[in-house]
Every structure is written in structure tokens, then in C-alpha cells.
């Protein structure tokens, strides 16, 4: 359990006619999720997908 504030980052790859890489930031305070926000979103080229 975290005491104080902590930010965790989650990265996923999603296909919506083309591939995207999406980062999500999750903000916790005293071990409780208080907010989530979308970070960077990047369209992936075929070469980028092969190197992840």
C-alpha cells in the first residue's frame, strides 16, 4: 500500500484501423486511485510495431 502520492503509468497498443500507442497516468493518494488521465497518444507505423 502506498502512503502519500504516487503516479503509475500504463502503456497499451490498440488497433483502430491503424495501430496506436496510448499512455495512461493513474494518480493514487494513500493507496486510493483518485484520477486517471490520458497521456501521449502516438500513431504507430509498421516498423514501430515490430520493434516494441
C-alpha positions as protocol buffer text, in pm:
chain_id: "A"
residue {
  index: 1
  type: UNK
  ca { x: 0 y: 0 z: 0 }
}
residue {
  index: 2
  type: UNK
  ca { x: 135 y: 340 z: -90 }
}
residue {
  index: 3
  type: UNK
  ca { x: 145 y: 621 z: 160 }
}
residue {
  index: 4
  type: UNK
  ca { x: 136 y: 969 z: 15 }
}
residue {
  index: 5
  type: UNK
  ca { x: 107 y: 1032 z: -356 }
}
residue {
  index: 6
  type: UNK
  ca { x: 212 y: 806 z: -640 }
}
residue {
  index: 7
  type: UNK
  ca { x: 169 y: 814 z: -1018 }
}
residue {
  index: 8
  type: UNK
  ca { x: 172 y: 494 z: -1222 }
}
residue {
  index: 9
  type: UNK
  ca { x: 200 y: 482 z: -1600 }
}
residue {
  index: 10
  type: UNK
  ca { x: 27 y: 224 z: -1820 }
}
residue {
  index: 11
  type: UNK
  ca { x: 105 y: 183 z: -2190 }
}
residue {
  index: 12
  type: UNK
  ca { x: -113 y: -7 z: -2433 }
}
residue {
  index: 13
  type: UNK
  ca { x: -129 y: -69 z: -2805 }
}
residue {
  index: 14
  type: UNK
  ca { x: -472 y: -52 z: -2963 }
}
residue {
  index: 15
  type: UNK
  ca { x: -588 y: -113 z: -3318 }
}
residue {
  index: 16
  type: UNK
  ca { x: -842 y: 133 z: -3466 }
}
residue {
  index: 17
  type: UNK
  ca { x: -785 y: 73 z: -3840 }
}
residue {
  index: 18
  type: UNK
  ca { x: -420 y: 159 z: -3761 }
}
residue {
  index: 19
  type: UNK
  ca { x: -212 y: 88 z: -3451 }
}
residue {
  index: 20
  type: UNK
  ca { x: -184 y: 346 z: -3172 }
}
residue {
  index: 21
  type: UNK
  ca { x: 31 y: 355 z: -2860 }
}
residue {
  index: 22
  type: UNK
  ca { x: -155 y: 516 z: -2571 }
}
residue {
  index: 23
  type: UNK
  ca { x: -16 y: 611 z: -2230 }
}
residue {
  index: 24
  type: UNK
  ca { x: -241 y: 645 z: -1927 }
}
residue {
  index: 25
  type: UNK
  ca { x: -139 y: 810 z: -1600 }
}
residue {
  index: 26
  type: UNK
  ca { x: -306 y: 682 z: -1281 }
}
residue {
  index: 27
  type: UNK
  ca { x: -278 y: 904 z: -974 }
}
residue {
  index: 28
  type: UNK
  ca { x: -303 y: 749 z: -627 }
}
residue {
  index: 29
  type: UNK
  ca { x: -323 y: 915 z: -288 }
}
residue {
  index: 30
  type: UNK
  ca { x: -280 y: 698 z: 21 }
}
residue {
  index: 31
  type: UNK
  ca { x: -327 y: 387 z: -192 }
}
residue {
  index: 32
  type: UNK
  ca { x: -657 y: 503 z: -347 }
}
residue {
  index: 33
  type: UNK
  ca { x: -699 y: 584 z: -715 }
}
residue {
  index: 34
  type: UNK
  ca { x: -802 y: 950 z: -728 }
}
residue {
  index: 35
  type: UNK
  ca { x: -772 y: 1023 z: -1101 }
}
residue {
  index: 36
  type: UNK
  ca { x: -672 y: 890 z: -1439 }
}
residue {
  index: 37
  type: UNK
  ca { x: -571 y: 1087 z: -1743 }
}
residue {
  index: 38
  type: UNK
  ca { x: -464 y: 1001 z: -2093 }
}
residue {
  index: 39
  type: UNK
  ca { x: -106 y: 1091 z: -2164 }
}
residue {
  index: 40
  type: UNK
  ca { x: 63 y: 1076 z: -2502 }
}
residue {
  index: 41
  type: UNK
  ca { x: -103 y: 908 z: -2798 }
}
residue {
  index: 42
  type: UNK
  ca { x: 113 y: 804 z: -3091 }
}
residue {
  index: 43
  type: UNK
  ca { x: 17 y: 652 z: -3423 }
}
residue {
  index: 44
  type: UNK
  ca { x: 240 y: 352 z: -3486 }
}
residue {
  index: 45
  type: UNK
  ca { x: 400 y: 272 z: -3818 }
}
residue {
  index: 46
  type: UNK
  ca { x: 453 y: -90 z: -3917 }
}
residue {
  index: 47
  type: UNK
  ca { x: 825 y: -61 z: -3830 }
}
residue {
  index: 48
  type: UNK
  ca { x: 742 y: 78 z: -3482 }
}
residue {
  index: 49
  type: UNK
  ca { x: 511 y: -216 z: -3403 }
}
residue {
  index: 50
  type: UNK
  ca { x: 777 y: -470 z: -3494 }
}
residue {
  index: 51
  type: UNK
  ca { x: 1031 y: -311 z: -3255 }
}
residue {
  index: 52
  type: UNK
  ca { x: 816 y: -280 z: -2940 }
}
